[in-house]
Amino acid sequence: MNAHHISVIIATYKGEKPEYLDRALRSIWDDQKRKPDEIVLVEDGPLTTGLCSVVDAWKEILESRLVVIEKPVNQGLAAALNDAIEVAHGDLIARMDSDDISLPDRFMLQEQYMDEHPEVDILGGSIREFNDEGTLSAVQRYPATMQEVLRTMYKASPLAHPTVMYRSSFFKAGYRYSSKYHICEDVTMWYDAAAGGRVINSLQDVLLEFRRNPSVMQRRSREKAWSEFLAYNDGISRLYGKFSYKYIYSFMRMCFRLMPASLVSLIYDSKLRRIFARHG
């Protein structure tokens, strides 16, 4: 296998819990069989004392392997990730969220796959959803090949964003996260990549434990409803044309996002999720 340099890009902000960030960082360093060569952490605006303490502790542990970008004001995830991309040195750049947990095989499996499939620009993986109460354990898998991505991405996100690994060549070609559609920087990126002929695959292995607490899910659902509707409509237009039955799925997703929290949770935990939504 060729030698690669892996950078992990992660952003945090004042609303995050310090224990979540600490667990996320432990999962991408202490737990990994193949440790990354670099972690780029963006502080998206001033942090709480608790979060600063976590970052300081990890500076001591990782030394030069941790690059911290301190932003004076919160500008959102898209801007934060773009800042991280600019300074990341890796030829493979992995995404991570500050409240999730990467499993020990993650970077080893992704590096091996990217080495064996040079045509792949973006690689995701499966997730296991969990909550703080310990009452949820649900595996979600995503399209394995580009053919499957194109057959299904108008229905749902083809990737679990926190699992993604990119080739740096993808960003060198000019691709960046867009803030055009609020909280939909990931969906917009996938449509940009697909429209540009880039190859998206996903491992069927579970690479990450995704934290899904009901209060966070419902808040994001309401915030995301309209912007996601616009993002999907724009993507469908670019990939499938202006006159397509596929627009019905973006309308259905918007309706789903606006449902009461109890009904949203019921659908997420049922087979209907395949129709209405997949995590994205």
N, C-alpha and C positions, 0 to 999 in steps of 0.2 A: 504494500500500500504506500502511496506517495505521502510524503510528510506535508501536513497542512498546519496552518496557524489559525486557531479558532478564537474569535472574539465573541463575547456575549454582550448584547446591548440591553440595558434595563433602565427604566425610569421610575422615579417615585415622587410623591408630592405630600403635602402636609396632612392630607386626609387619610393616609395609609397608617396601619397599625405597625408599630416597631417590631413586634414579634413576628408578623407576617414577612416583613422585609428580611429579618434575620434568618428565618426559615428558608426563604427563597434563595438567599445567598449561600447558605449551607448546602442547599440541594445542588447548586451549580458549582460548588467547589469541594466541600468535604465529602459529599456523597458520590461524586462522579468517578467511574472507572477510568474515563479519559477526561482529565481536567482541562478546562480551557486555558489558552495561553494569556488571555487578557479579558478583563471585565470592564466595560465602560458603563458607569452609573451616572445617570443624569438626575440632578436634584431640580425638579421642575418648580422653581420658586422656593422661598424660604421654608425650611422644615421645622418640625417640632423638636423640642429638646430630646425627646425619646428617639426619634429617627436619627438625629445628629449623633447620638451616642452609639447607635448601631453602625452608622457609616464610619465613625472614628475607630471603632473596634475592628472593623474589617480592613481599614487602612493599615492598621498594625499587623494584621495577619498576612495580607496579600502584598503589601508594599507596592512596588512599581507595577505589579500585575493588575492593580485596581486604578483605573483612571476615572476621576470624579469631575463632572462638569456641573458647576453651580450657576443656575440661571436666576437672575434677580427677581423675575416675575414668572408666574405660571403662564405658559403659552399653549399648553395642551400636549397630548401624546405625540401627534404627528411632528410637531416642531422639535420636541425632545429627542425623538428617535432619529430625525434627520441630523441633529447636532451630533449624536453618537456615531452615526454612520461616517460623518466627516473625519472623525479622529480615530476610528477603529482601524487597526493594522491587519486584521486577519484576512486571509483569502476565503475563509468561510465565516459568515457572520450570523450568529444565532440570536433569536429573540427570546426574551423572558419577561414575565410580568412579576411585579413585586409582591404579589400575594399568592402565587402558585408554587408548586413543588416539582422540579425536574427529577425524574427517576434515574437511578444510577447508570443505566445503560444508554441514556439518551445521546450524548455526544459521540460515544463510541459507535453506535448504530448509524447515526446520521453521517458521520465522517466516512464510514465504510461505504455507505450507499452512494454518497456523492463522488467518492473515488471510483466506484464501479459504474456510475452512470454520468459521464461527463456532459451529457446533453441536458441534464436537469439543472434549472436555474434556482428553483425554490422547492424546498422539501419540508413537508410537515409530518405530523404523526397523530396517532390516536391519543385521546385523553380519558382519564377517569375522573368524573365529577365527584366532589365530596363537599360536605358542609361541616361547620364547626360542631354541630350536635352529634355527628357520627351516624346520621340516619340516611345518608345518601351515598351510594356507590354505583355509579352508572357509567359504562364505557360508551364513548362516542367515536365512531370511525369515519374517515373522510375518503374521498375518491383517490384511488391508488395511482391512476394514470391520467395523462392529459386528456385522453379520449373520454374518460369518465368525468373529468372536470368540466369539459365543454358540454357534456350531456346533462349536467345537473346544476351548474353554478347559478343559473337563473332562479333556482328554487332556494338555495341556501349557500352559505359560504363554503368554498371547497377546501378551506384550511382552518385549523385551530391556530389562531395567530400566535399565542405564546409558545407553540411548538416549532415555529418555522426556523429553518436555516437557509440562508441565501449564499450564493457565490458573490464575492465582492465585484466580479465582472458585471453583474447585473446592475449594481449601483454606479459603476464606472461608465456604464452605457447611458446614464442620466436619470434612471428611475429614482424617485423619492416619494415619501409619504405626502399625501395631499390633505390639506385642512378644508377643502371645499365643502365636504359633507361632514358635519360635526359628529364625532365619535364613530365615524365610518371610514377611518383611514385605511383599515385593513381591506375591506371590501373593494374600495376604490383602487388599492394597489393590485389586487388580484385581477380586476378587470383591465387595468392598465397593462399588466404583464401578459394576459391572454390576448388582448388586442394587438400587442406588439410581437406576438408569435413566440413568447417565452414559454418554457416547459415547467409545469407544476406537477409534482407527485406528492404522495403521502405514504409513509410507512404505516402498516397496519398494526405494528407494535405500539403498545401504550407507552408514551414517552413522558407524560406529565400528568400530575394530579391538579385538576382545575377547581379552584375554590368557588362554590356557587351557594352563597347565602341568600335567602329569600329577599331581604331588604335591598341588597345591592342589585339583584337581578331585576326587581321591579323598577327601581330608580333608573337603571340603565335602559330598561325597556321603554319607559316613557320618553326619556331624552332622545333615544335612538329612533323612535317611530318615524317621524317625518323625514329626517335626514337620510335614514336608511332607504326609505321609499324612493327618494330622489336619486340616491346612489345606485340602487338596483335598476331603476328606469334608465338612467344614463348608460350603465353597463350593458343592459339588454339591447338598447338601441345600437350601441357600437358593435356588439357581437352578433346579434340576431336580426337586426333591422328594425325600422320604425313601426312596421305593421306585423305584430306577432302576438299570439295568444299568451306568450310567456309573461307579459306584464301583469296578468292576473295574480301571479305569485307574489309580486312585490306589494300589491294591494292587500293580499291575504296576510302577509307578514306585518304590514302596518296595523291591520285590525288586531292581530295577535298581540302586538306590543302594547296596545291600548286597553287590553282586557284587564279586569280586576286581578290582583296578585294571586288569589286562590286559584283562579281559572288558568292563569299563566303557568303556575306550578303544576297543575293537573296535566296540562298539555305537554309540558316539558318532560314529565315523567311517564308519558304514554307513547303509543305508536303513532299518534297523530303528529308528533314532532317532526316526523319525516316530511309531512306535508307543509306544516306551518313554519317551522324554524329548526335550524341546527345552530349550535353556538357559533357565533361570528362576531 
